[in-house]
């Protein structure tokens, strides 16, 4: 099956949703999750987890989607757990290949960013300077490609 969630994810981001929400909500058609619940569940992961500039929210969203689609939920079997962690590491590595890191503060290096909890206003200038839309694009493309190559069983 051919997947294409890129434009929906970018559209969500440019409407003001955070990076994690943009990815997580764009894939609701695949996960079966209600969009309002998906927005609430992923809202904490924007700005590298609550603007702490840790793991990029797009990556956190990819990992949550992978858990919904491929995780067993009862990974007490070490081989099943290892297989899932291998999947997560693969997704992270694909993102790293495109951007050298999955860490928000490093992705935004060179910009005057802080980790104060107040998000920046989404203005025309914000979108001109901020590279985050490119990270949203990358994460959506990686996940679409992964889904095509490894169709989810659910």
N, C-alpha and C positions, 0 to 999 in steps of 0.2 A: 504494500500500500504506500502511496506517495503522501507525505505530510508536508504542510507548509504553514507554520505558525508565526513566521517572522513578522509579517505585516501587522497581524493582530497584536503581537507583543510590543512592537514599536508604537502602534497607535495607543495602546494602553499607557505606555510610558509618556508619550507626548501629551496625553490628557491629564497627567499629574500623578499617576500611580507610581509607586516606587519600583526599583529594578526587580526585586523579588516578586512583587505582585504581578508585574508585567509578564514575566515568564510563567509563573504558576497559574495565573488566570487564563492565559492564552491557551494552555493545554487542558483546560477543563473538558473539552470535547473528548479527549483521550482518557483522562482519569475518571470521568464521570462525576466529578465533584461539582456541587452547586457553586456558581460564581461568587455569590455573596460570602459563602463560607470560605472559599479559596482566598478572597481578598482579605478576610479577617485573619485567617491562618498564616498568611505570608506577610502581613503588614509589619511584623517585628524584624524582618530580615533585611529591610532596605538600608542603604548606606553602610553596608558591611556589618549588619546586625545592630539595629537601633542607632545608626550613625556612629558606631564605635570604630568603623573603618577596618574591620576584620575581613572575613571571607566575603567576597562580592556576593550581593544578594541574588544575582542571576545564577551563580553557581549553587548557592543554597537551594534555590528553587529547582534547579535541575536535579539535585540530589533528592529532594522531597518527592518529585515526580517519579524518579527512578524507584524510590521506595514503594510508592503506591502501585506502580505497574509491575515491578519485578520482585519486590521484597516479600518474604514469607510472613513476616510479622512475628514469627516464633523461631528466630534464628538461634536455637540452642545447639544445632548441629554445626560444628565448626567449619565443615566444608561448604555448607550453604552460606554461612556468614562470610567466609573468605571469598566466595564467588561474588557475593553482592559488593563487598568492599573493593574487589577488583574492578567491578563495573563503575563504582563511584570514582576510583582513582583514574580510570580511563577517561571519564567525562572531564575530570579536573585537568588531566594532562592535555586533552584536546583544547581546552580553553587556554592553558598555559602556552601551547604552541602558537596560538594566535596573539597572545598578549603578555607573555613572559611570566605572569603571576596570576593567582586567583585572589590576592589580597587587595582589598579596596584602596587602602592608603597608598599602595604602590602603583595601582592602576591610575590613580589621580595625581601622581607625583608631578610637581611643577605647577599645580593649581593651588590657590590659597584655600585649602579646605580645613575644616575643623571637625571635631567630634562632639561639639555642643549639641544637645538634643533638638534644637530648633532647626527644622529643615529650611533650606534655601527656597525662596520664592521661585516658582517656575515661570520665568520671563523669557522673552525672545533672546535676550543676552545669555541667559543660563544655557539654553539649548545650543547656542553658537559656540560656547566655550567648553561645555561639559561633554566628555567623551562617552558618557554612560549609554547613550543610544547604540553606540557601536558594540558595547558589551552585551546589551539586550539582543542585538542582531546575532552576534556570535553564539550565545547560549541557545537561542531558538534554533539556529541552523545545526548546531552540534546535536541537540536533542532530536530534531527531526531526522537527521541522518542515522542516529543510533536506533530510533524506532523503526526506520525502514529496514535496517540491517538485522535487527533483533526484534521482530514483532512481539509485542506484549501478549501474554497468554490470557490476560483478563479483558 
